[in-house]
Amino acid sequence: MKLTLQVRFRPWQLDAWRQRKRFEVSVWHRRAGKTFASVAGLLIDACETSRDDWRGYYFAPTRVQAKAIAWQMLQAQTRPIPGVDINISELKMSLPNGSAVQLLGAEQYDKLRGLYADAAVLDESADIPTAAWTQVLSPALADRKGRARFIGTPKGRLNLLYEQFEYATTQGDPEWTSKILPHTETTALDESEIARLKRAMSEAEFNQEMLCSFDAAVRGSFWAREMSDMQSEGRVCDLPFTAGFPVYAAIDLGWADTMVCTFVQIVGPWTHILRTRAYELTSLPAMMDDWKDLPFRVDHVVLPSDAKVHELGTGRTRQEVVTGAGYDTSLCPDVGLLEGIEQVRQALPHVRMDREHNRTLIEAATHYRSQYDEVRRISSKTPLHDWSSHFASALRYAIVGRPAALGGYKSNAGLRARMGRLSR
């Protein structure tokens, strides 16, 4: 059963709708109506489908954002359709033809595995982890040849929005299209408001929010400049394992959610970050079992300073669990969060990262930022806790707790000597 939905698109929204490519990247200025157009597009497809199990999803960086941004809009747009079932707890609209549109947050994307999707909108996609797309949402579209639309306003270059925009713009893939829409190409805001925003914003903010420039750094980012330098200097590259130098693993041990493990070599003056893996709801033994397929051996494990706390269930510390699996371990010095962040900043000019196996870590290290105090208009000293936090913590443990800092590897000769002992 096909339903009818009437939507009043503005001219630039209608142009975007008429593109009808399978994958669309819409980089629009603030208040251009990208969310309205995208939610309306989902509902039009839901109404016109001939499938009685059609599913469309709207993703924001968090579920709270999804509800705040799009729920009222979705309710208003479905109001003229009789027989719509509204599920507030699931933020889901089920239409009488069997199709449904649901709002979701991407902050715990790994828990969304198993979804199938006919269409997806990823809003504020610069703040959505790339792995949410590559590991969960893209596969969810595969068997039904579903469509996806990435929308947002730029937040630098090391994020999902820019990656998809760059692909759509440069690769000539006929399934992809992209569009940058600065305020100069719409009539969404009148000239007096544009002038007011110019006065209220810094030049970098105006260029980012209203002219859709990707060159502005993420506000409050702790390591954005250092990560940008790493990119421009070619230190994000293909980085193979170097024989003769041990590998250590630095782990952020999540208590109930994500554990992130970064695998590192110290090669001369350089810290080589070979790869990073994230684990959801995984036990320590299962995580260590996963290391068996690595192309190198893990010789040492750096754990957070609280890994000596005894667990109530087993009476063993997590350090004891790792040591019991046959690994040499040490605890990262407890230098404090802000001092650790600063030590990473000082170390990053001497770090190389493998591009392919650290994509999410690279993105997270650029995204990791302080909370912004809108009242005092300053960045606070407290980091914003979001999807990037676990990856940033693993990087911090890798730097602050590297064996050289613990007196283990003082020189290349010391590295090779210890490697010889470990291999016997």
Buried (B, 14 or more C-beta within 10 A) or exposed (E): EEBEBEBEBBEBBEEBBEEEBBBBBBBBBBBBBBBBBBBBBBBBBBBBBEEEEBBBBBBBBBBEBBBEBBBEBBEEBBEEBEEBEEEEEEBBBBBEBBBBBBBBBBBBBBEBEEBEBBBBBBBBBBBBBBBBBBBBBBBBBEEBEBBBBBBBBBBBBBBBBBBBBBBBBEEEEEEBBBBBBBBEBBEBBEEEEBEEBEEEBEEEBBBBBBBBBBEBBBBBBBBBEBBBEBBEEEBBEEBEBBEEBBBBBBBBBBEEEBBBBBBBBBBEEBBBBBBBBBBEEBEBEEBBEEBEEBEBEBBBBBBBBBBEEEEEEEEEBBBBBBBEBEBBBBBBBEBEEEEBBBBBBEBBEEBBBBBEBBBBBBBBBBBBBBEBEEEEEEBEEEBBEBBBBBBBBBBBBBBBBBBBBBEBBEEBEBBBEBBEEEEE
